[in-house]
Amino acid sequence: MEKSINDSDERENSMNRVIQIKVEMKQLETQLEQLKRELNIFRENCNHEFVKNDYSQQCAKCHLIESLQW
Protein backbone atom coordinates (compact mmCIF):
# COMPACT_ATOMS: atom_id res chain seq x y z
CA MET A 1 0.00 0.00 0.00
CA GLU A 2 2.79 2.41 0.90
CA LYS A 3 4.42 1.95 -2.47
CA SER A 4 1.27 2.90 -4.37
CA ILE A 5 0.83 6.06 -2.27
CA ASN A 6 4.45 7.02 -2.97
CA ASP A 7 4.01 6.23 -6.67
CA SER A 8 0.87 8.35 -6.77
CA ASP A 9 2.62 11.24 -5.00
CA GLU A 10 5.57 10.92 -7.35
CA ARG A 11 3.30 11.01 -10.41
CA GLU A 12 1.49 14.05 -9.04
CA ASN A 13 4.78 15.81 -8.35
CA SER A 14 5.96 14.98 -11.85
CA MET A 15 2.77 16.35 -13.39
CA ASN A 16 3.01 19.50 -11.28
CA ARG A 17 6.58 19.99 -12.46
CA VAL A 18 5.53 19.49 -16.08
CA ILE A 19 2.85 22.16 -15.68
CA GLN A 20 5.35 24.47 -13.99
CA ILE A 21 7.88 23.96 -16.80
CA LYS A 22 5.25 24.74 -19.44
CA VAL A 23 4.24 27.94 -17.63
CA GLU A 24 7.87 29.01 -17.32
CA MET A 25 8.48 28.26 -21.01
CA LYS A 26 5.51 30.40 -22.02
CA GLN A 27 6.76 33.26 -19.85
CA LEU A 28 10.23 32.99 -21.37
CA GLU A 29 8.80 32.88 -24.91
CA THR A 30 6.86 36.07 -24.17
CA GLN A 31 9.96 37.71 -22.73
CA LEU A 32 12.03 36.61 -25.73
CA GLU A 33 9.53 38.14 -28.16
CA GLN A 34 9.63 41.43 -26.23
CA LEU A 35 13.43 41.44 -26.27
CA LYS A 36 13.46 40.74 -30.02
CA ARG A 37 11.13 43.71 -30.59
CA GLU A 38 13.37 45.95 -28.49
CA LEU A 39 16.47 44.78 -30.35
CA ASN A 40 14.82 45.43 -33.71
CA ILE A 41 13.87 48.96 -32.62
CA PHE A 42 17.42 49.59 -31.46
CA ARG A 43 18.82 48.28 -34.76
CA GLU A 44 16.39 50.39 -36.80
CA ASN A 45 17.65 53.51 -35.01
CA CYS A 46 21.32 52.53 -34.96
CA ASN A 47 23.89 54.59 -36.84
CA HIS A 48 25.64 51.42 -38.01
CA GLU A 49 29.40 51.07 -37.99
CA PHE A 50 30.06 47.94 -40.01
CA VAL A 51 33.10 45.73 -39.77
CA LYS A 52 33.40 43.70 -42.96
CA ASN A 53 34.89 40.36 -43.88
CA ASP A 54 34.76 38.52 -47.19
CA TYR A 55 31.20 37.28 -46.78
CA SER A 56 29.38 39.55 -44.34
CA GLN A 57 29.45 42.73 -42.35
CA GLN A 58 28.55 43.19 -38.70
CA CYS A 59 27.68 46.40 -36.92
CA ALA A 60 30.07 47.03 -34.06
CA LYS A 61 27.29 48.78 -32.10
CA CYS A 62 24.15 46.65 -32.46
CA HIS A 63 25.67 43.43 -33.88
CA LEU A 64 23.40 43.43 -36.93
CA ILE A 65 24.83 41.01 -39.48
CA GLU A 66 24.33 41.47 -43.20
CA SER A 67 25.43 39.13 -45.94
CA LEU A 68 27.63 40.58 -48.67
CA GLN A 69 26.84 37.66 -50.98
CA TRP A 70 24.07 38.69 -53.35
C-alpha positions as CSV (number, residue, x, y, z in Angstrom):
1,M,0.0,0.0,0.0
2,E,2.8,2.4,0.9
3,K,4.4,2.0,-2.5
4,S,1.3,2.9,-4.4
5,I,0.8,6.1,-2.3
6,N,4.4,7.0,-3.0
7,D,4.0,6.2,-6.7
8,S,0.9,8.4,-6.8
9,D,2.6,11.2,-5.0
10,E,5.6,10.9,-7.4
11,R,3.3,11.0,-10.4
12,E,1.5,14.0,-9.0
13,N,4.8,15.8,-8.3
14,S,6.0,15.0,-11.9
15,M,2.8,16.4,-13.4
16,N,3.0,19.5,-11.3
17,R,6.6,20.0,-12.5
18,V,5.5,19.5,-16.1
19,I,2.9,22.2,-15.7
20,Q,5.4,24.5,-14.0
21,I,7.9,24.0,-16.8
22,K,5.2,24.7,-19.4
23,V,4.2,27.9,-17.6
24,E,7.9,29.0,-17.3
25,M,8.5,28.3,-21.0
26,K,5.5,30.4,-22.0
27,Q,6.8,33.3,-19.8
28,L,10.2,33.0,-21.4
29,E,8.8,32.9,-24.9
30,T,6.9,36.1,-24.2
31,Q,10.0,37.7,-22.7
32,L,12.0,36.6,-25.7
33,E,9.5,38.1,-28.2
34,Q,9.6,41.4,-26.2
35,L,13.4,41.4,-26.3
36,K,13.5,40.7,-30.0
37,R,11.1,43.7,-30.6
38,E,13.4,45.9,-28.5
39,L,16.5,44.8,-30.4
40,N,14.8,45.4,-33.7
41,I,13.9,49.0,-32.6
42,F,17.4,49.6,-31.5
43,R,18.8,48.3,-34.8
44,E,16.4,50.4,-36.8
45,N,17.6,53.5,-35.0
46,C,21.3,52.5,-35.0
47,N,23.9,54.6,-36.8
48,H,25.6,51.4,-38.0
49,E,29.4,51.1,-38.0
50,F,30.1,47.9,-40.0
51,V,33.1,45.7,-39.8
52,K,33.4,43.7,-43.0
53,N,34.9,40.4,-43.9
54,D,34.8,38.5,-47.2
55,Y,31.2,37.3,-46.8
56,S,29.4,39.6,-44.3
57,Q,29.5,42.7,-42.3
58,Q,28.5,43.2,-38.7
59,C,27.7,46.4,-36.9
60,A,30.1,47.0,-34.1
61,K,27.3,48.8,-32.1
62,C,24.2,46.6,-32.5
63,H,25.7,43.4,-33.9
64,L,23.4,43.4,-36.9
65,I,24.8,41.0,-39.5
66,E,24.3,41.5,-43.2
67,S,25.4,39.1,-45.9
68,L,27.6,40.6,-48.7
69,Q,26.8,37.7,-51.0
70,W,24.1,38.7,-53.3
